[in-house]
């Protein structure tokens, strides 16, 4: 247990540093406007059974009209994701939006419906990654890509 607790803390700190250093704010254009993600915060905790609980917060700034966002999660190296929960915050208000969980070639797509027009919103996505940790006698190994700055976050059209 001690190795996993220390590893979880060090791992979360490393992910935070890497995301802030590697993932810049990106602008994506769509037919109804554009948006960008101004901040990403991902916290992960490893469970004794080899699962990992993940909490993502993505701050979007919309310039145009959108129906929501999509988030693709590559589940390679695991037995998939479960326990998906989504919240959307704007100002002091938080709502639980309608969302879909769809299969893709490489994992799951979370399609979140939240109409947005020239505004900022925070999308919070929580999920559990099943059997993502490989355990050995003296250590545990995690191979997981949390976020790829390409096309894994898209507007809902």
N, C-alpha and C positions, 0 to 999 in steps of 0.2 A: 504494500500500500504506500509506503514512504516514497518509493521510486516513482510511482504513478503520480502522487501529489506534487512532488518537485518537478517532475516532467511536465505536468499540466500547466503549472505556473510558468515555467521557462518557455514552454511551447506557446502559450497565450501571449507572452511578452514578445517573443520572436515574430509571431504572426502580426501583431500590432505594428512593430517596427518595420517589417517587410511591406505591409500594405501602405503605410505612410510614405515609404521611400520609393516603392515601385509603381503603385497604382495612382497615376495622376487623374485629375478631373478630366472626363472625356465628354465631348459633345457628339451627339448622334442626331442626325437629321431625319425627319419623317415628313410625310406629305402634309400633315396638319400642324407642323411647327418643329421645334427642337427642344431638347432637354439635356441636362447633364447631371451627373451624380457628384455632388459637392463633397460628400464624406462617406466613408465606409468604415464601420466598426464591426468586427467579428470576434466573438468570444467563444471558446470551445473548452469543454471539460470532458476528460476521459473517465469512463466508468470502469469499475473492476472487471466487468464482464466483457470488455473489449468494444463496447459501444461508445459513441461520442455525442454529447449534447452540444448543439450549435445554436448560437443566437446572433443573428445578423441585423444590423441597422444600416439602411441605405437612405441617405438624404438626397432627394431629387429636387431639382429646380426645373419647372416646366415653363416653356415659352411657346404657347400654342394650346391646342385642345387634344387631350388624350383620354382613352377609355381606361387606362391602367398600365401595368407593367408585367413583363414575363421575366422569370428568373430560372435559368437552366442550371441544374446541379448534376455534374458528372459523378456517377456513383461507382465507377470502376474501382476495384480494390476493396469493395464492401459488399454487404448483402442488402443494399438499398437504404432508403430513408423511411422513417415513420414519424408519427406524432407531429405532423406539420400544423403549425399555428401561425396566423398572420394578423397583424394589426397595422393600421395606418393612422398617423398622428399629424395634425395640422394645428398650430398654435397650442392651446391647452386641451383640444378635443381629440379623443382617440376613439376609433371605430373598428369593428371587426368586419372586414369586407367579405364579399363573396369571392371565392377563389377556386380554381380547378387544379388538380394534380394529374398531369398527363405523362405517359411513358414516351421516352425518346430513344434514339439508337444508343445513346451513352448514359442514360439515367432518367431523370425526372425533370419536367418543366412545371413550374408553379406560375399559373396565370392569375394575376390579382386584378380584380375589377375595382377601379377607383377613379371616377371621372375627375380630370384635372385640367384647369385652364389658367394659364399665367399665374402660377402659385408654387409654393414650396411644400413638400410633404416628406415625412419620414415613414418608410416602410420597414416594419420589424417582422422578421421571419425566423421562427424557431423550428428546429427539427432534430431528430435523432438519426445518426448514421450507424447502421447495424454492422457489427463485427468488422470494424475498420482497423483494429489494433492486432498486430501479430505479437504474441507473447513468447518469450524465451525464458530460460531458467533465471537469468540475471538481469534482463531488461525487456522493454517492450518497444515495438517499432510502429511508427505512424507514417504512412505515405498518403497524403491527401492534399489536393489543390483546392483551396477554398474559393478563390475568385480569380478569374482570368479576364484581363482587360481586353476583351474582344467583343463577342456577340452574345455573351451569356446573360445579359440584362437588356431587354428590349421593350419598346412600347407595345401596348395592346392596340391593335388597329381594328 
